[in-house]
Structures are given as structure tokens and as C-alpha cells.
Amino acid sequence: MRTITLELPDAILESYEEDMDVIKKEMNRGFVIWEYLNGHLSLAECGNILGIGYRGFLELLWSSGIPVDGLNEAELEEQVSFLRTAVEE
């Protein structure tokens, strides 16, 4: 993974009390969501990047109020498989 340097407005630094770990986590999360919404990353890729897995990323989107209606064929099949497993248990 590459490292980049960003200039942040003072207001952002102040709102996070200059806690760079929280800022880094939130920026990473926001950028991954942005890339998903723009069709550059799949749900599974996003979950892997954030270390929360496919289901964790779905839950992150749901909890953020972001609808998940653009599943590709593989993602839809993964959801169907997950639901079948949950129903069978």
C-alpha cells in the first residue's frame, strides 16, 4: 500500500482533536466507500481493504444509510448463498 500526504483544514484537525489515528481511519473508510459508490471497487474488495470482510462492509453501508442496490452478479450470488446458509442453520 502506498502512502500519500494530504493537507487538511484546521477545522477537521480540531474536530478530531488532532487524533491522527482516527483521522486516518475515517479518511480511509470514506475513500473506500467513495470508490465503491463510483464502481471502482466491489463490496468484497472494500471489506478486505478495511479488514471487516464482505458482510462487515455491507453493515457499514447500511449503518451509514447508504443503499446497496447495485450488486453485481457475483455479489448477488454471495448474498443469496449467505442467506441460504443462515436459513438452514
PyMOL commands that place a pseudoatom at each C-alpha (Angstrom):
pseudoatom trace, name=CA, resn=MET, resi=1, chain=A, elem=C, hetatm=0, pos=[0.000, 0.000, 0.000]
pseudoatom trace, name=CA, resn=ARG, resi=2, chain=A, elem=C, hetatm=0, pos=[1.281, 3.450, -0.845]
pseudoatom trace, name=CA, resn=THR, resi=3, chain=A, elem=C, hetatm=0, pos=[1.411, 6.436, 1.467]
pseudoatom trace, name=CA, resn=ILE, resi=4, chain=A, elem=C, hetatm=0, pos=[0.264, 9.892, 0.408]
pseudoatom trace, name=CA, resn=THR, resi=5, chain=A, elem=C, hetatm=0, pos=[0.416, 13.246, 2.129]
pseudoatom trace, name=CA, resn=LEU, resi=6, chain=A, elem=C, hetatm=0, pos=[-2.688, 15.432, 2.408]
pseudoatom trace, name=CA, resn=GLU, resi=7, chain=A, elem=C, hetatm=0, pos=[-3.238, 18.941, 3.625]
pseudoatom trace, name=CA, resn=LEU, resi=8, chain=A, elem=C, hetatm=0, pos=[-6.213, 19.047, 5.972]
pseudoatom trace, name=CA, resn=PRO, resi=9, chain=A, elem=C, hetatm=0, pos=[-8.138, 22.141, 7.001]
pseudoatom trace, name=CA, resn=ASP, resi=10, chain=A, elem=C, hetatm=0, pos=[-7.632, 23.143, 10.626]
pseudoatom trace, name=CA, resn=ALA, resi=11, chain=A, elem=C, hetatm=0, pos=[-11.364, 22.623, 11.246]
pseudoatom trace, name=CA, resn=ILE, resi=12, chain=A, elem=C, hetatm=0, pos=[-11.014, 18.897, 10.503]
pseudoatom trace, name=CA, resn=LEU, resi=13, chain=A, elem=C, hetatm=0, pos=[-7.968, 18.550, 12.721]
pseudoatom trace, name=CA, resn=GLU, resi=14, chain=A, elem=C, hetatm=0, pos=[-9.748, 20.386, 15.512]
pseudoatom trace, name=CA, resn=SER, resi=15, chain=A, elem=C, hetatm=0, pos=[-12.940, 18.332, 15.166]
pseudoatom trace, name=CA, resn=TYR, resi=16, chain=A, elem=C, hetatm=0, pos=[-10.916, 15.174, 15.763]
pseudoatom trace, name=CA, resn=GLU, resi=17, chain=A, elem=C, hetatm=0, pos=[-8.762, 16.853, 18.402]
pseudoatom trace, name=CA, resn=GLU, resi=18, chain=A, elem=C, hetatm=0, pos=[-5.798, 16.171, 16.108]
pseudoatom trace, name=CA, resn=ASP, resi=19, chain=A, elem=C, hetatm=0, pos=[-6.105, 12.415, 16.733]
pseudoatom trace, name=CA, resn=MET, resi=20, chain=A, elem=C, hetatm=0, pos=[-4.294, 11.323, 13.581]
pseudoatom trace, name=CA, resn=ASP, resi=21, chain=A, elem=C, hetatm=0, pos=[-5.186, 7.645, 14.026]
pseudoatom trace, name=CA, resn=VAL, resi=22, chain=A, elem=C, hetatm=0, pos=[-8.912, 8.442, 13.986]
pseudoatom trace, name=CA, resn=ILE, resi=23, chain=A, elem=C, hetatm=0, pos=[-8.483, 10.843, 11.055]
pseudoatom trace, name=CA, resn=LYS, resi=24, chain=A, elem=C, hetatm=0, pos=[-6.549, 8.208, 9.087]
pseudoatom trace, name=CA, resn=LYS, resi=25, chain=A, elem=C, hetatm=0, pos=[-9.184, 5.546, 9.795]
pseudoatom trace, name=CA, resn=GLU, resi=26, chain=A, elem=C, hetatm=0, pos=[-12.103, 7.813, 8.853]
pseudoatom trace, name=CA, resn=MET, resi=27, chain=A, elem=C, hetatm=0, pos=[-10.422, 9.083, 5.685]
pseudoatom trace, name=CA, resn=ASN, resi=28, chain=A, elem=C, hetatm=0, pos=[-9.567, 5.546, 4.603]
pseudoatom trace, name=CA, resn=ARG, resi=29, chain=A, elem=C, hetatm=0, pos=[-13.126, 4.397, 5.282]
pseudoatom trace, name=CA, resn=GLY, resi=30, chain=A, elem=C, hetatm=0, pos=[-14.599, 7.368, 3.437]
pseudoatom trace, name=CA, resn=PHE, resi=31, chain=A, elem=C, hetatm=0, pos=[-12.361, 6.920, 0.417]
pseudoatom trace, name=CA, resn=VAL, resi=32, chain=A, elem=C, hetatm=0, pos=[-13.128, 3.196, 0.191]
pseudoatom trace, name=CA, resn=ILE, resi=33, chain=A, elem=C, hetatm=0, pos=[-16.873, 3.944, 0.332]
pseudoatom trace, name=CA, resn=TRP, resi=34, chain=A, elem=C, hetatm=0, pos=[-16.391, 6.620, -2.337]
pseudoatom trace, name=CA, resn=GLU, resi=35, chain=A, elem=C, hetatm=0, pos=[-14.582, 4.159, -4.603]
pseudoatom trace, name=CA, resn=TYR, resi=36, chain=A, elem=C, hetatm=0, pos=[-17.364, 1.582, -4.085]
pseudoatom trace, name=CA, resn=LEU, resi=37, chain=A, elem=C, hetatm=0, pos=[-20.078, 4.127, -4.917]
pseudoatom trace, name=CA, resn=ASN, resi=38, chain=A, elem=C, hetatm=0, pos=[-18.212, 5.096, -8.085]
pseudoatom trace, name=CA, resn=GLY, resi=39, chain=A, elem=C, hetatm=0, pos=[-17.971, 1.472, -9.189]
pseudoatom trace, name=CA, resn=HIS, resi=40, chain=A, elem=C, hetatm=0, pos=[-14.195, 1.161, -8.835]
pseudoatom trace, name=CA, resn=LEU, resi=41, chain=A, elem=C, hetatm=0, pos=[-14.240, -1.454, -6.043]
pseudoatom trace, name=CA, resn=SER, resi=42, chain=A, elem=C, hetatm=0, pos=[-16.558, -4.366, -5.254]
pseudoatom trace, name=CA, resn=LEU, resi=43, chain=A, elem=C, hetatm=0, pos=[-18.170, -4.972, -1.873]
pseudoatom trace, name=CA, resn=ALA, resi=44, chain=A, elem=C, hetatm=0, pos=[-15.702, -7.781, -1.203]
pseudoatom trace, name=CA, resn=GLU, resi=45, chain=A, elem=C, hetatm=0, pos=[-12.694, -5.640, -2.153]
pseudoatom trace, name=CA, resn=CYS, resi=46, chain=A, elem=C, hetatm=0, pos=[-13.881, -2.849, 0.133]
pseudoatom trace, name=CA, resn=GLY, resi=47, chain=A, elem=C, hetatm=0, pos=[-14.419, -5.241, 3.023]
pseudoatom trace, name=CA, resn=ASN, resi=48, chain=A, elem=C, hetatm=0, pos=[-10.955, -6.698, 2.539]
pseudoatom trace, name=CA, resn=ILE, resi=49, chain=A, elem=C, hetatm=0, pos=[-9.277, -3.290, 2.349]
pseudoatom trace, name=CA, resn=LEU, resi=50, chain=A, elem=C, hetatm=0, pos=[-10.965, -2.169, 5.576]
pseudoatom trace, name=CA, resn=GLY, resi=51, chain=A, elem=C, hetatm=0, pos=[-10.336, -5.513, 7.275]
pseudoatom trace, name=CA, resn=ILE, resi=52, chain=A, elem=C, hetatm=0, pos=[-14.025, -6.052, 8.040]
pseudoatom trace, name=CA, resn=GLY, resi=53, chain=A, elem=C, hetatm=0, pos=[-14.950, -8.551, 5.321]
pseudoatom trace, name=CA, resn=TYR, resi=54, chain=A, elem=C, hetatm=0, pos=[-17.805, -8.568, 2.874]
pseudoatom trace, name=CA, resn=ARG, resi=55, chain=A, elem=C, hetatm=0, pos=[-20.569, -8.706, 5.460]
pseudoatom trace, name=CA, resn=GLY, resi=56, chain=A, elem=C, hetatm=0, pos=[-18.903, -6.072, 7.619]
pseudoatom trace, name=CA, resn=PHE, resi=57, chain=A, elem=C, hetatm=0, pos=[-18.746, -3.686, 4.686]
pseudoatom trace, name=CA, resn=LEU, resi=58, chain=A, elem=C, hetatm=0, pos=[-22.414, -4.280, 3.909]
pseudoatom trace, name=CA, resn=GLU, resi=59, chain=A, elem=C, hetatm=0, pos=[-23.266, -3.483, 7.519]
pseudoatom trace, name=CA, resn=LEU, resi=60, chain=A, elem=C, hetatm=0, pos=[-21.097, -0.351, 7.387]
pseudoatom trace, name=CA, resn=LEU, resi=61, chain=A, elem=C, hetatm=0, pos=[-23.003, 0.857, 4.336]
pseudoatom trace, name=CA, resn=TRP, resi=62, chain=A, elem=C, hetatm=0, pos=[-26.376, 0.069, 5.937]
pseudoatom trace, name=CA, resn=SER, resi=63, chain=A, elem=C, hetatm=0, pos=[-25.447, 1.794, 9.201]
pseudoatom trace, name=CA, resn=SER, resi=64, chain=A, elem=C, hetatm=0, pos=[-24.297, 4.827, 7.203]
pseudoatom trace, name=CA, resn=GLY, resi=65, chain=A, elem=C, hetatm=0, pos=[-27.632, 4.992, 5.377]
pseudoatom trace, name=CA, resn=ILE, resi=66, chain=A, elem=C, hetatm=0, pos=[-26.088, 4.068, 2.035]
pseudoatom trace, name=CA, resn=PRO, resi=67, chain=A, elem=C, hetatm=0, pos=[-28.358, 1.810, -0.024]
pseudoatom trace, name=CA, resn=VAL, resi=68, chain=A, elem=C, hetatm=0, pos=[-26.823, -1.285, -1.550]
pseudoatom trace, name=CA, resn=ASP, resi=69, chain=A, elem=C, hetatm=0, pos=[-28.775, -1.744, -4.738]
pseudoatom trace, name=CA, resn=GLY, resi=70, chain=A, elem=C, hetatm=0, pos=[-26.064, -2.123, -7.311]
pseudoatom trace, name=CA, resn=LEU, resi=71, chain=A, elem=C, hetatm=0, pos=[-24.868, -5.647, -6.608]
pseudoatom trace, name=CA, resn=ASN, resi=72, chain=A, elem=C, hetatm=0, pos=[-23.090, -7.331, -9.482]
pseudoatom trace, name=CA, resn=GLU, resi=73, chain=A, elem=C, hetatm=0, pos=[-23.832, -10.979, -10.284]
pseudoatom trace, name=CA, resn=ALA, resi=74, chain=A, elem=C, hetatm=0, pos=[-21.074, -12.394, -8.055]
pseudoatom trace, name=CA, resn=GLU, resi=75, chain=A, elem=C, hetatm=0, pos=[-22.067, -10.182, -5.110]
pseudoatom trace, name=CA, resn=LEU, resi=76, chain=A, elem=C, hetatm=0, pos=[-25.722, -11.099, -5.502]
pseudoatom trace, name=CA, resn=GLU, resi=77, chain=A, elem=C, hetatm=0, pos=[-24.831, -14.799, -5.541]
pseudoatom trace, name=CA, resn=GLU, resi=78, chain=A, elem=C, hetatm=0, pos=[-22.733, -14.304, -2.402]
pseudoatom trace, name=CA, resn=GLN, resi=79, chain=A, elem=C, hetatm=0, pos=[-25.709, -12.683, -0.662]
pseudoatom trace, name=CA, resn=VAL, resi=80, chain=A, elem=C, hetatm=0, pos=[-28.054, -15.489, -1.729]
pseudoatom trace, name=CA, resn=SER, resi=81, chain=A, elem=C, hetatm=0, pos=[-25.552, -18.073, -0.500]
pseudoatom trace, name=CA, resn=PHE, resi=82, chain=A, elem=C, hetatm=0, pos=[-25.215, -16.260, 2.842]
pseudoatom trace, name=CA, resn=LEU, resi=83, chain=A, elem=C, hetatm=0, pos=[-28.985, -16.113, 3.269]
pseudoatom trace, name=CA, resn=ARG, resi=84, chain=A, elem=C, hetatm=0, pos=[-29.396, -19.790, 2.391]
pseudoatom trace, name=CA, resn=THR, resi=85, chain=A, elem=C, hetatm=0, pos=[-26.779, -20.723, 4.981]
pseudoatom trace, name=CA, resn=ALA, resi=86, chain=A, elem=C, hetatm=0, pos=[-28.454, -18.547, 7.618]
pseudoatom trace, name=CA, resn=VAL, resi=87, chain=A, elem=C, hetatm=0, pos=[-31.887, -20.072, 6.918]
pseudoatom trace, name=CA, resn=GLU, resi=88, chain=A, elem=C, hetatm=0, pos=[-30.540, -23.642, 7.028]
pseudoatom trace, name=CA, resn=GLU, resi=89, chain=A, elem=C, hetatm=0, pos=[-28.911, -23.156, 10.432]
for i in range(1, 89): cmd.bond("trace and resi %d" % i, "trace and resi %d" % (i + 1))
show_as sticks, trace
zoom trace
